């Protein structure tokens, strides 16, 4: 009888060890959940960025307004007949 109790105790302790400290443990599952939450947040930020870039690409493909705006802001270009004013503070 003592042998059976000892075997059951060892089995119980080994199962508890796997539950709390081994691979696939509660702590491991909690850490994986935290990593999933962080990655989901990063993915949502990147998805928003991709949507903005996609909208910008569509604007550039459709018309000249977006191209003109980029030329004015990034390259400092002006159209013929326009007067350029620079305000210095």
Secondary structure, DSSP 4 states (H G I P E B T S, - for coil): -HHHHHHHHHHHHHHHHHHHTSTT-HHHHHHHHHHHHHHHHHHHHHHHHHHHHHHHHHHHHH-SHHHHHHHHHHH----TT--------
